[in-house]
């Protein structure tokens, strides 16, 4: 814990404030989410065309541009 405090003390005031705000967010209680069963029922009501669903799935699973690709230089 002392290492954390030493590191914190070395930060400039604006960075210290960011750390405090981040810690507060971590400790705050989040509102309850929507159960998965409810989301599934809502998704069924959207009535996506099967071709649209196939295109979405292909985009998600695309090995080059898909959702699981991490662009380390983006941040």
mmCIF file of the N, C-alpha and C atoms, coordinates in Angstrom:
data_MODEL
# 
_entry.id   MODEL 
# 
loop_
_atom_site.group_PDB 
_atom_site.id 
_atom_site.type_symbol 
_atom_site.label_atom_id 
_atom_site.label_alt_id 
_atom_site.label_comp_id 
_atom_site.label_asym_id 
_atom_site.label_entity_id 
_atom_site.label_seq_id 
_atom_site.pdbx_PDB_ins_code 
_atom_site.Cartn_x 
_atom_site.Cartn_y 
_atom_site.Cartn_z 
_atom_site.occupancy 
_atom_site.B_iso_or_equiv 
_atom_site.pdbx_formal_charge 
_atom_site.auth_seq_id 
_atom_site.auth_comp_id 
_atom_site.auth_asym_id 
_atom_site.auth_atom_id 
_atom_site.pdbx_PDB_model_num 
ATOM 1   N N  . UNK A 1 1  ? 0.828   -1.194  0.000   1.00 0.00 ? 1  UNK A N  1 
ATOM 2   C CA . UNK A 1 1  ? 0.000   0.000   0.000   1.00 0.00 ? 1  UNK A CA 1 
ATOM 3   C C  . UNK A 1 1  ? 0.871   1.256   0.000   1.00 0.00 ? 1  UNK A C  1 
ATOM 4   N N  . UNK A 1 2  ? 2.003   1.200   0.682   1.00 0.00 ? 2  UNK A N  1 
ATOM 5   C CA . UNK A 1 2  ? 2.867   2.386   0.733   1.00 0.00 ? 2  UNK A CA 1 
ATOM 6   C C  . UNK A 1 2  ? 3.414   2.730   -0.652  1.00 0.00 ? 2  UNK A C  1 
ATOM 7   N N  . UNK A 1 3  ? 3.643   1.696   -1.489  1.00 0.00 ? 3  UNK A N  1 
ATOM 8   C CA . UNK A 1 3  ? 4.119   1.951   -2.845  1.00 0.00 ? 3  UNK A CA 1 
ATOM 9   C C  . UNK A 1 3  ? 3.072   2.753   -3.622  1.00 0.00 ? 3  UNK A C  1 
ATOM 10  N N  . UNK A 1 4  ? 1.824   2.400   -3.445  1.00 0.00 ? 4  UNK A N  1 
ATOM 11  C CA . UNK A 1 4  ? 0.734   3.108   -4.111  1.00 0.00 ? 4  UNK A CA 1 
ATOM 12  C C  . UNK A 1 4  ? 0.685   4.559   -3.665  1.00 0.00 ? 4  UNK A C  1 
ATOM 13  N N  . UNK A 1 5  ? 0.793   4.781   -2.363  1.00 0.00 ? 5  UNK A N  1 
ATOM 14  C CA . UNK A 1 5  ? 0.754   6.155   -1.838  1.00 0.00 ? 5  UNK A CA 1 
ATOM 15  C C  . UNK A 1 5  ? 1.959   6.964   -2.298  1.00 0.00 ? 5  UNK A C  1 
ATOM 16  N N  . UNK A 1 6  ? 3.122   6.340   -2.345  1.00 0.00 ? 6  UNK A N  1 
ATOM 17  C CA . UNK A 1 6  ? 4.322   7.037   -2.832  1.00 0.00 ? 6  UNK A CA 1 
ATOM 18  C C  . UNK A 1 6  ? 4.164   7.435   -4.297  1.00 0.00 ? 6  UNK A C  1 
ATOM 19  N N  . UNK A 1 7  ? 3.624   6.526   -5.089  1.00 0.00 ? 7  UNK A N  1 
ATOM 20  C CA . UNK A 1 7  ? 3.398   6.818   -6.501  1.00 0.00 ? 7  UNK A CA 1 
ATOM 21  C C  . UNK A 1 7  ? 2.378   7.935   -6.656  1.00 0.00 ? 7  UNK A C  1 
ATOM 22  N N  . UNK A 1 8  ? 1.309   7.860   -5.860  1.00 0.00 ? 8  UNK A N  1 
ATOM 23  C CA . UNK A 1 8  ? 0.278   8.895   -5.894  1.00 0.00 ? 8  UNK A CA 1 
ATOM 24  C C  . UNK A 1 8  ? 0.866   10.260  -5.555  1.00 0.00 ? 8  UNK A C  1 
ATOM 25  N N  . UNK A 1 9  ? 1.701   10.314  -4.542  1.00 0.00 ? 9  UNK A N  1 
ATOM 26  C CA . UNK A 1 9  ? 2.309   11.584  -4.117  1.00 0.00 ? 9  UNK A CA 1 
ATOM 27  C C  . UNK A 1 9  ? 3.217   12.187  -5.185  1.00 0.00 ? 9  UNK A C  1 
ATOM 28  N N  . UNK A 1 10 ? 3.739   11.355  -6.070  1.00 0.00 ? 10 UNK A N  1 
ATOM 29  C CA . UNK A 1 10 ? 4.630   11.857  -7.122  1.00 0.00 ? 10 UNK A CA 1 
ATOM 30  C C  . UNK A 1 10 ? 3.864   12.416  -8.317  1.00 0.00 ? 10 UNK A C  1 
ATOM 31  N N  . UNK A 1 11 ? 2.562   12.172  -8.360  1.00 0.00 ? 11 UNK A N  1 
ATOM 32  C CA . UNK A 1 11 ? 1.756   12.670  -9.483  1.00 0.00 ? 11 UNK A CA 1 
ATOM 33  C C  . UNK A 1 11 ? 1.471   14.159  -9.329  1.00 0.00 ? 11 UNK A C  1 
ATOM 34  N N  . UNK A 1 12 ? 1.337   14.862  -10.454 1.00 0.00 ? 12 UNK A N  1 
ATOM 35  C CA . UNK A 1 12 ? 0.924   16.265  -10.374 1.00 0.00 ? 12 UNK A CA 1 
ATOM 36  C C  . UNK A 1 12 ? -0.538  16.333  -9.897  1.00 0.00 ? 12 UNK A C  1 
ATOM 37  N N  . UNK A 1 13 ? -0.957  17.472  -9.354  1.00 0.00 ? 13 UNK A N  1 
ATOM 38  C CA . UNK A 1 13 ? -2.311  17.593  -8.792  1.00 0.00 ? 13 UNK A CA 1 
ATOM 39  C C  . UNK A 1 13 ? -3.437  17.176  -9.740  1.00 0.00 ? 13 UNK A C  1 
ATOM 40  N N  . UNK A 1 14 ? -3.333  17.500  -11.024 1.00 0.00 ? 14 UNK A N  1 
ATOM 41  C CA . UNK A 1 14 ? -4.413  17.125  -11.941 1.00 0.00 ? 14 UNK A CA 1 
ATOM 42  C C  . UNK A 1 14 ? -4.520  15.616  -12.105 1.00 0.00 ? 14 UNK A C  1 
ATOM 43  N N  . UNK A 1 15 ? -3.377  14.926  -12.106 1.00 0.00 ? 15 UNK A N  1 
ATOM 44  C CA . UNK A 1 15 ? -3.389  13.463  -12.204 1.00 0.00 ? 15 UNK A CA 1 
ATOM 45  C C  . UNK A 1 15 ? -3.887  12.845  -10.899 1.00 0.00 ? 15 UNK A C  1 
ATOM 46  N N  . UNK A 1 16 ? -3.536  13.445  -9.770  1.00 0.00 ? 16 UNK A N  1 
ATOM 47  C CA . UNK A 1 16 ? -4.050  12.963  -8.491  1.00 0.00 ? 16 UNK A CA 1 
ATOM 48  C C  . UNK A 1 16 ? -5.571  13.053  -8.467  1.00 0.00 ? 16 UNK A C  1 
ATOM 49  N N  . UNK A 1 17 ? -6.117  14.126  -8.997  1.00 0.00 ? 17 UNK A N  1 
ATOM 50  C CA . UNK A 1 17 ? -7.565  14.286  -9.046  1.00 0.00 ? 17 UNK A CA 1 
ATOM 51  C C  . UNK A 1 17 ? -8.204  13.203  -9.916  1.00 0.00 ? 17 UNK A C  1 
ATOM 52  N N  . UNK A 1 18 ? -7.548  12.878  -11.024 1.00 0.00 ? 18 UNK A N  1 
ATOM 53  C CA . UNK A 1 18 ? -8.067  11.811  -11.890 1.00 0.00 ? 18 UNK A CA 1 
ATOM 54  C C  . UNK A 1 18 ? -8.088  10.473  -11.147 1.00 0.00 ? 18 UNK A C  1 
ATOM 55  N N  . UNK A 1 19 ? -7.055  10.211  -10.370 1.00 0.00 ? 19 UNK A N  1 
ATOM 56  C CA . UNK A 1 19 ? -6.990  8.966   -9.598  1.00 0.00 ? 19 UNK A CA 1 
ATOM 57  C C  . UNK A 1 19 ? -8.116  8.926   -8.573  1.00 0.00 ? 19 UNK A C  1 
ATOM 58  N N  . UNK A 1 20 ? -8.349  10.030  -7.891  1.00 0.00 ? 20 UNK A N  1 
ATOM 59  C CA . UNK A 1 20 ? -9.425  10.098  -6.894  1.00 0.00 ? 20 UNK A CA 1 
ATOM 60  C C  . UNK A 1 20 ? -10.774 9.871   -7.552  1.00 0.00 ? 20 UNK A C  1 
ATOM 61  N N  . UNK A 1 21 ? -11.016 10.507  -8.689  1.00 0.00 ? 21 UNK A N  1 
ATOM 62  C CA . UNK A 1 21 ? -12.287 10.332  -9.394  1.00 0.00 ? 21 UNK A CA 1 
ATOM 63  C C  . UNK A 1 21 ? -12.465 8.888   -9.853  1.00 0.00 ? 21 UNK A C  1 
ATOM 64  N N  . UNK A 1 22 ? -11.393 8.270   -10.331 1.00 0.00 ? 22 UNK A N  1 
ATOM 65  C CA . UNK A 1 22 ? -11.462 6.880   -10.764 1.00 0.00 ? 22 UNK A CA 1 
ATOM 66  C C  . UNK A 1 22 ? -11.772 5.964   -9.583  1.00 0.00 ? 22 UNK A C  1 
ATOM 67  N N  . UNK A 1 23 ? -11.118 6.192   -8.450  1.00 0.00 ? 23 UNK A N  1 
ATOM 68  C CA . UNK A 1 23 ? -11.369 5.376   -7.264  1.00 0.00 ? 23 UNK A CA 1 
ATOM 69  C C  . UNK A 1 23 ? -12.813 5.523   -6.793  1.00 0.00 ? 23 UNK A C  1 
ATOM 70  N N  . UNK A 1 24 ? -13.350 6.719   -6.862  1.00 0.00 ? 24 UNK A N  1 
ATOM 71  C CA . UNK A 1 24 ? -14.751 6.929   -6.476  1.00 0.00 ? 24 UNK A CA 1 
ATOM 72  C C  . UNK A 1 24 ? -15.692 6.162   -7.386  1.00 0.00 ? 24 UNK A C  1 
ATOM 73  N N  . UNK A 1 25 ? -15.375 6.147   -8.672  1.00 0.00 ? 25 UNK A N  1 
ATOM 74  C CA . UNK A 1 25 ? -16.215 5.399   -9.605  1.00 0.00 ? 25 UNK A CA 1 
ATOM 75  C C  . UNK A 1 25 ? -16.162 3.900   -9.299  1.00 0.00 ? 25 UNK A C  1 
ATOM 76  N N  . UNK A 1 26 ? -14.992 3.415   -8.925  1.00 0.00 ? 26 UNK A N  1 
ATOM 77  C CA . UNK A 1 26 ? -14.859 1.998   -8.608  1.00 0.00 ? 26 UNK A CA 1 
ATOM 78  C C  . UNK A 1 26 ? -15.672 1.608   -7.375  1.00 0.00 ? 26 UNK A C  1 
ATOM 79  N N  . UNK A 1 27 ? -15.808 2.523   -6.440  1.00 0.00 ? 27 UNK A N  1 
ATOM 80  C CA . UNK A 1 27 ? -16.512 2.206   -5.202  1.00 0.00 ? 27 UNK A CA 1 
ATOM 81  C C  . UNK A 1 27 ? -17.992 2.544   -5.239  1.00 0.00 ? 27 UNK A C  1 
ATOM 82  N N  . UNK A 1 28 ? -18.423 3.274   -6.257  1.00 0.00 ? 28 UNK A N  1 
ATOM 83  C CA . UNK A 1 28 ? -19.834 3.633   -6.320  1.00 0.00 ? 28 UNK A CA 1 
ATOM 84  C C  . UNK A 1 28 ? -20.661 2.427   -6.744  1.00 0.00 ? 28 UNK A C  1 
ATOM 85  N N  . UNK A 1 29 ? -21.871 2.390   -6.264  1.00 0.00 ? 29 UNK A N  1 
ATOM 86  C CA . UNK A 1 29 ? -22.763 1.291   -6.619  1.00 0.00 ? 29 UNK A CA 1 
ATOM 87  C C  . UNK A 1 29 ? -23.407 1.600   -7.960  1.00 0.00 ? 29 UNK A C  1 
ATOM 88  N N  . UNK A 1 30 ? -23.388 0.615   -8.806  1.00 0.00 ? 30 UNK A N  1 
ATOM 89  C CA . UNK A 1 30 ? -23.996 0.760   -10.122 1.00 0.00 ? 30 UNK A CA 1 
ATOM 90  C C  . UNK A 1 30 ? -25.479 0.416   -10.033 1.00 0.00 ? 30 UNK A C  1 
ATOM 91  N N  . UNK A 1 31 ? -26.286 1.024   -10.880 1.00 0.00 ? 31 UNK A N  1 
ATOM 92  C CA . UNK A 1 31 ? -27.702 0.655   -10.883 1.00 0.00 ? 31 UNK A CA 1 
ATOM 93  C C  . UNK A 1 31 ? -27.853 -0.784  -11.352 1.00 0.00 ? 31 UNK A C  1 
ATOM 94  N N  . UNK A 1 32 ? -28.930 -1.452  -10.939 1.00 0.00 ? 32 UNK A N  1 
ATOM 95  C CA . UNK A 1 32 ? -29.116 -2.838  -11.382 1.00 0.00 ? 32 UNK A CA 1 
ATOM 96  C C  . UNK A 1 32 ? -29.269 -2.909  -12.900 1.00 0.00 ? 32 UNK A C  1 
ATOM 97  N N  . UNK A 1 33 ? -28.708 -3.928  -13.483 1.00 0.00 ? 33 UNK A N  1 
ATOM 98  C CA . UNK A 1 33 ? -28.784 -4.101  -14.928 1.00 0.00 ? 33 UNK A CA 1 
ATOM 99  C C  . UNK A 1 33 ? -30.067 -4.804  -15.335 1.00 0.00 ? 33 UNK A C  1 
ATOM 100 N N  . UNK A 1 34 ? -30.213 -4.982  -16.622 1.00 0.00 ? 34 UNK A N  1 
ATOM 101 C CA . UNK A 1 34 ? -31.372 -5.686  -17.164 1.00 0.00 ? 34 UNK A CA 1 
ATOM 102 C C  . UNK A 1 34 ? -31.021 -7.162  -17.298 1.00 0.00 ? 34 UNK A C  1 
ATOM 103 N N  . UNK A 1 35 ? -31.846 -8.045  -16.757 1.00 0.00 ? 35 UNK A N  1 
ATOM 104 C CA . UNK A 1 35 ? -31.562 -9.484  -16.870 1.00 0.00 ? 35 UNK A CA 1 
ATOM 105 C C  . UNK A 1 35 ? -31.476 -9.924  -18.325 1.00 0.00 ? 35 UNK A C  1 
ATOM 106 N N  . UNK A 1 36 ? -30.613 -10.889 -18.603 1.00 0.00 ? 36 UNK A N  1 
ATOM 107 C CA . UNK A 1 36 ? -30.421 -11.386 -19.959 1.00 0.00 ? 36 UNK A CA 1 
ATOM 108 C C  . UNK A 1 36 ? -31.699 -11.884 -20.606 1.00 0.00 ? 36 UNK A C  1 
ATOM 109 N N  . UNK A 1 37 ? -32.563 -12.554 -19.814 1.00 0.00 ? 37 UNK A N  1 
ATOM 110 C CA . UNK A 1 37 ? -33.822 -13.062 -20.374 1.00 0.00 ? 37 UNK A CA 1 
ATOM 111 C C  . UNK A 1 37 ? -34.677 -11.922 -20.929 1.00 0.00 ? 37 UNK A C  1 
ATOM 112 N N  . UNK A 1 38 ? -34.676 -10.792 -20.240 1.00 0.00 ? 38 UNK A N  1 
ATOM 113 C CA . UNK A 1 38 ? -35.446 -9.634  -20.697 1.00 0.00 ? 38 UNK A CA 1 
ATOM 114 C C  . UNK A 1 38 ? -34.840 -9.085  -21.986 1.00 0.00 ? 38 UNK A C  1 
ATOM 115 N N  . UNK A 1 39 ? -33.510 -9.015  -22.039 1.00 0.00 ? 39 UNK A N  1 
ATOM 116 C CA . UNK A 1 39 ? -32.845 -8.516  -23.250 1.00 0.00 ? 39 UNK A CA 1 
ATOM 117 C C  . UNK A 1 39 ? -33.116 -9.417  -24.452 1.00 0.00 ? 39 UNK A C  1 
ATOM 118 N N  . UNK A 1 40 ? -33.134 -10.718 -24.217 1.00 0.00 ? 40 UNK A N  1 
ATOM 119 C CA . UNK A 1 40 ? -33.409 -11.647 -25.319 1.00 0.00 ? 40 UNK A CA 1 
ATOM 120 C C  . UNK A 1 40 ? -34.809 -11.412 -25.873 1.00 0.00 ? 40 UNK A C  1 
ATOM 121 N N  . UNK A 1 41 ? -35.773 -11.231 -24.981 1.00 0.00 ? 41 UNK A N  1 
ATOM 122 C CA . UNK A 1 41 ? -37.137 -10.982 -25.429 1.00 0.00 ? 41 UNK A CA 1 
ATOM 123 C C  . UNK A 1 41 ? -37.233 -9.660  -26.199 1.00 0.00 ? 41 UNK A C  1 
ATOM 124 N N  . UNK A 1 42 ? -36.522 -8.645  -25.726 1.00 0.00 ? 42 UNK A N  1 
ATOM 125 C CA . UNK A 1 42 ? -36.514 -7.366  -26.441 1.00 0.00 ? 42 UNK A CA 1 
ATOM 126 C C  . UNK A 1 42 ? -35.872 -7.506  -27.821 1.00 0.00 ? 42 UNK A C  1 
ATOM 127 N N  . UNK A 1 43 ? -34.803 -8.282  -27.892 1.00 0.00 ? 43 UNK A N  1 
ATOM 128 C CA . UNK A 1 43 ? -34.122 -8.481  -29.168 1.00 0.00 ? 43 UNK A CA 1 
ATOM 129 C C  . UNK A 1 43 ? -35.031 -9.188  -30.164 1.00 0.00 ? 43 UNK A C  1 
ATOM 130 N N  . UNK A 1 44 ? -35.847 -10.111 -29.679 1.00 0.00 ? 44 UNK A N  1 
ATOM 131 C CA . UNK A 1 44 ? -36.777 -10.818 -30.570 1.00 0.00 ? 44 UNK A CA 1 
ATOM 132 C C  . UNK A 1 44 ? -37.771 -9.844  -31.194 1.00 0.00 ? 44 UNK A C  1 
ATOM 133 N N  . UNK A 1 45 ? -38.125 -8.812  -30.474 1.00 0.00 ? 45 UNK A N  1 
ATOM 134 C CA . UNK A 1 45 ? -39.092 -7.835  -30.969 1.00 0.00 ? 45 UNK A CA 1 
ATOM 135 C C  . UNK A 1 45 ? -38.522 -6.937  -32.069 1.00 0.00 ? 45 UNK A C  1 
ATOM 136 N N  . UNK A 1 46 ? -37.208 -6.916  -32.217 1.00 0.00 ? 46 UNK A N  1 
ATOM 137 C CA . UNK A 1 46 ? -36.582 -6.054  -33.219 1.00 0.00 ? 46 UNK A CA 1 
ATOM 138 C C  . UNK A 1 46 ? -36.801 -6.566  -34.640 1.00 0.00 ? 46 UNK A C  1 
ATOM 139 N N  . UNK A 1 47 ? -37.036 -7.856  -34.786 1.00 0.00 ? 47 UNK A N  1 
ATOM 140 C CA . UNK A 1 47 ? -37.334 -8.451  -36.089 1.00 0.00 ? 47 UNK A CA 1 
ATOM 141 C C  . UNK A 1 47 ? -36.301 -8.116  -37.164 1.00 0.00 ? 47 UNK A C  1 
ATOM 142 N N  . UNK A 1 48 ? -35.036 -8.389  -36.874 1.00 0.00 ? 48 UNK A N  1 
ATOM 143 C CA . UNK A 1 48 ? -33.996 -8.160  -37.871 1.00 0.00 ? 48 UNK A CA 1 
ATOM 144 C C  . UNK A 1 48 ? -34.159 -9.147  -39.019 1.00 0.00 ? 48 UNK A C  1 
ATOM 145 N N  . UNK A 1 49 ? -33.886 -8.679  -40.202 1.00 0.00 ? 49 UNK A N  1 
ATOM 146 C CA . UNK A 1 49 ? -33.865 -9.525  -41.391 1.00 0.00 ? 49 UNK A CA 1 
ATOM 147 C C  . UNK A 1 49 ? -32.703 -10.518 -41.249 1.00 0.00 ? 49 UNK A C  1 
ATOM 148 N N  . UNK A 1 50 ? -32.876 -11.743 -41.716 1.00 0.00 ? 50 UNK A N  1 
ATOM 149 C CA . UNK A 1 50 ? -31.828 -12.760 -41.565 1.00 0.00 ? 50 UNK A CA 1 
ATOM 150 C C  . UNK A 1 50 ? -30.534 -12.352 -42.272 1.00 0.00 ? 50 UNK A C  1 
ATOM 151 N N  . UNK A 1 51 ? -30.653 -11.633 -43.385 1.00 0.00 ? 51 UNK A N  1 
ATOM 152 C CA . UNK A 1 51 ? -29.449 -11.153 -44.084 1.00 0.00 ? 51 UNK A CA 1 
ATOM 153 C C  . UNK A 1 51 ? -28.710 -10.122 -43.227 1.00 0.00 ? 51 UNK A C  1 
ATOM 154 N N  . UNK A 1 52 ? -29.466 -9.228  -42.570 1.00 0.00 ? 52 UNK A N  1 
ATOM 155 C CA . UNK A 1 52 ? -28.856 -8.239  -41.691 1.00 0.00 ? 52 UNK A CA 1 
ATOM 156 C C  . UNK A 1 52 ? -28.129 -8.916  -40.534 1.00 0.00 ? 52 UNK A C  1 
ATOM 157 N N  . UNK A 1 53 ? -28.760 -9.945  -39.962 1.00 0.00 ? 53 UNK A N  1 
ATOM 158 C CA . UNK A 1 53 ? -28.137 -10.676 -38.857 1.00 0.00 ? 53 UNK A CA 1 
ATOM 159 C C  . UNK A 1 53 ? -26.853 -11.359 -39.316 1.00 0.00 ? 53 UNK A C  1 
ATOM 160 N N  . UNK A 1 54 ? -26.872 -11.930 -40.509 1.00 0.00 ? 54 UNK A N  1 
ATOM 161 C CA . UNK A 1 54 ? -25.684 -12.589 -41.042 1.00 0.00 ? 54 UNK A CA 1 
ATOM 162 C C  . UNK A 1 54 ? -24.549 -11.582 -41.243 1.00 0.00 ? 54 UNK A C  1 
ATOM 163 N N  . UNK A 1 55 ? -24.886 -10.395 -41.722 1.00 0.00 ? 55 UNK A N  1 
ATOM 164 C CA . UNK A 1 55 ? -23.869 -9.350  -41.919 1.00 0.00 ? 55 UNK A CA 1 
ATOM 165 C C  . UNK A 1 55 ? -23.297 -8.880  -40.584 1.00 0.00 ? 55 UNK A C  1 
ATOM 166 N N  . UNK A 1 56 ? -24.160 -8.735  -39.576 1.00 0.00 ? 56 UNK A N  1 
ATOM 167 C CA . UNK A 1 56 ? -23.682 -8.330  -38.253 1.00 0.00 ? 56 UNK A CA 1 
ATOM 168 C C  . UNK A 1 56 ? -22.748 -9.378  -37.668 1.00 0.00 ? 56 UNK A C  1 
ATOM 169 N N  . UNK A 1 57 ? -23.147 -10.638 -37.773 1.00 0.00 ? 57 UNK A N  1 
ATOM 170 C CA . UNK A 1 57 ? -22.318 -11.719 -37.249 1.00 0.00 ? 57 UNK A CA 1 
ATOM 171 C C  . UNK A 1 57 ? -20.969 -11.764 -37.964 1.00 0.00 ? 57 UNK A C  1 
ATOM 172 N N  . UNK A 1 58 ? -20.979 -11.602 -39.272 1.00 0.00 ? 58 UNK A N  1 
ATOM 173 C CA . UNK A 1 58 ? -19.736 -11.603 -40.035 1.00 0.00 ? 58 UNK A CA 1 
ATOM 174 C C  . UNK A 1 58 ? -18.831 -10.446 -39.611 1.00 0.00 ? 58 UNK A C  1 
ATOM 175 N N  . UNK A 1 59 ? -19.426 -9.284  -39.358 1.00 0.00 ? 59 UNK A N  1 
ATOM 176 C CA . UNK A 1 59 ? -18.631 -8.129  -38.933 1.00 0.00 ? 59 UNK A CA 1 
ATOM 177 C C  . UNK A 1 59 ? -18.023 -8.362  -37.553 1.00 0.00 ? 59 UNK A C  1 
ATOM 178 N N  . UNK A 1 60 ? -18.775 -8.978  -36.666 1.00 0.00 ? 60 UNK A N  1 
ATOM 179 C CA . UNK A 1 60 ? -18.279 -9.259  -35.313 1.00 0.00 ? 60 UNK A CA 1 
ATOM 180 C C  . UNK A 1 60 ? -17.142 -10.265 -35.357 1.00 0.00 ? 60 UNK A C  1 
ATOM 181 N N  . UNK A 1 61 ? -17.282 -11.292 -36.168 1.00 0.00 ? 61 UNK A N  1 
ATOM 182 C CA . UNK A 1 61 ? -16.305 -12.382 -36.193 1.00 0.00 ? 61 UNK A CA 1 
ATOM 183 C C  . UNK A 1 61 ? -15.160 -12.152 -37.170 1.00 0.00 ? 61 UNK A C  1 
ATOM 184 N N  . UNK A 1 62 ? -15.174 -11.063 -37.918 1.00 0.00 ? 62 UNK A N  1 
ATOM 185 C CA . UNK A 1 62 ? -14.117 -10.767 -38.886 1.00 0.00 ? 62 UNK A CA 1 
ATOM 186 C C  . UNK A 1 62 ? -12.775 -10.734 -38.171 1.00 0.00 ? 62 UNK A C  1 
ATOM 187 N N  . UNK A 1 63 ? -11.794 -11.543 -38.625 1.00 0.00 ? 63 UNK A N  1 
ATOM 188 C CA . UNK A 1 63 ? -10.503 -11.594 -37.938 1.00 0.00 ? 63 UNK A CA 1 
ATOM 189 C C  . UNK A 1 63 ? -9.668  -10.318 -38.066 1.00 0.00 ? 63 UNK A C  1 
ATOM 190 N N  . UNK A 1 64 ? -9.945  -9.497  -39.065 1.00 0.00 ? 64 UNK A N  1 
ATOM 191 C CA . UNK A 1 64 ? -9.170  -8.274  -39.267 1.00 0.00 ? 64 UNK A CA 1 
ATOM 192 C C  . UNK A 1 64 ? -9.827  -7.070  -38.600 1.00 0.00 ? 64 UNK A C  1 
ATOM 193 N N  . UNK A 1 65 ? -11.107 -6.889  -38.804 1.00 0.00 ? 65 UNK A N  1 
ATOM 194 C CA . UNK A 1 65 ? -11.813 -5.710  -38.296 1.00 0.00 ? 65 UNK A CA 1 
ATOM 195 C C  . UNK A 1 65 ? -12.869 -6.050  -37.246 1.00 0.00 ? 65 UNK A C  1 
ATOM 196 N N  . UNK A 1 66 ? -12.903 -7.289  -36.771 1.00 0.00 ? 66 UNK A N  1 
ATOM 197 C CA . UNK A 1 66 ? -13.942 -7.735  -35.849 1.00 0.00 ? 66 UNK A CA 1 
ATOM 198 C C  . UNK A 1 66 ? -13.857 -7.112  -34.466 1.00 0.00 ? 66 UNK A C  1 
ATOM 199 N N  . UNK A 1 67 ? -14.821 -7.467  -33.641 1.00 0.00 ? 67 UNK A N  1 
ATOM 200 C CA . UNK A 1 67 ? -14.955 -6.882  -32.303 1.00 0.00 ? 67 UNK A CA 1 
ATOM 201 C C  . UNK A 1 67 ? -13.841 -7.295  -31.345 1.00 0.00 ? 67 UNK A C  1 
ATOM 202 N N  . UNK A 1 68 ? -13.176 -8.403  -31.612 1.00 0.00 ? 68 UNK A N  1 
ATOM 203 C CA . UNK A 1 68 ? -12.155 -8.868  -30.681 1.00 0.00 ? 68 UNK A CA 1 
ATOM 204 C C  . UNK A 1 68 ? -10.762 -8.352  -31.008 1.00 0.00 ? 68 UNK A C  1 
ATOM 205 N N  . UNK A 1 69 ? -10.654 -7.531  -32.027 1.00 0.00 ? 69 UNK A N  1 
ATOM 206 C CA . UNK A 1 69 ? -9.363  -6.967  -32.395 1.00 0.00 ? 69 UNK A CA 1 
ATOM 207 C C  . UNK A 1 69 ? -9.028  -5.830  -31.421 1.00 0.00 ? 69 UNK A C  1 
ATOM 208 N N  . UNK A 1 70 ? -7.799  -5.817  -30.948 1.00 0.00 ? 70 UNK A N  1 
ATOM 209 C CA . UNK A 1 70 ? -7.347  -4.755  -30.054 1.00 0.00 ? 70 UNK A CA 1 
ATOM 210 C C  . UNK A 1 70 ? -6.371  -3.873  -30.813 1.00 0.00 ? 70 UNK A C  1 
ATOM 211 N N  . UNK A 1 71 ? -6.671  -2.595  -30.868 1.00 0.00 ? 71 UNK A N  1 
ATOM 212 C CA . UNK A 1 71 ? -5.783  -1.634  -31.509 1.00 0.00 ? 71 UNK A CA 1 
ATOM 213 C C  . UNK A 1 71 ? -5.020  -0.927  -30.393 1.00 0.00 ? 71 UNK A C  1 
ATOM 214 N N  . UNK A 1 72 ? -3.821  -1.411  -30.098 1.00 0.00 ? 72 UNK A N  1 
ATOM 215 C CA . UNK A 1 72 ? -3.038  -0.895  -28.964 1.00 0.00 ? 72 UNK A CA 1 
ATOM 216 C C  . UNK A 1 72 ? -2.651  0.573   -29.142 1.00 0.00 ? 72 UNK A C  1 
ATOM 217 N N  . UNK A 1 73 ? -2.640  1.060   -30.370 1.00 0.00 ? 73 UNK A N  1 
ATOM 218 C CA . UNK A 1 73 ? -2.258  2.455   -30.609 1.00 0.00 ? 73 UNK A CA 1 
ATOM 219 C C  . UNK A 1 73 ? -3.454  3.398   -30.570 1.00 0.00 ? 73 UNK A C  1 
ATOM 220 N N  . UNK A 1 74 ? -4.646  2.850   -30.401 1.00 0.00 ? 74 UNK A N  1 
ATOM 221 C CA . UNK A 1 74 ? -5.842  3.690   -30.425 1.00 0.00 ? 74 UNK A CA 1 
ATOM 222 C C  . UNK A 1 74 ? -5.907  4.634   -29.230 1.00 0.00 ? 74 UNK A C  1 
ATOM 223 N N  . UNK A 1 75 ? -5.431  4.209   -28.085 1.00 0.00 ? 75 UNK A N  1 
ATOM 224 C CA . UNK A 1 75 ? -5.506  5.034   -26.867 1.00 0.00 ? 75 UNK A CA 1 
ATOM 225 C C  . UNK A 1 75 ? -4.238  5.785   -26.739 1.00 0.00 ? 75 UNK A C  1 
# 
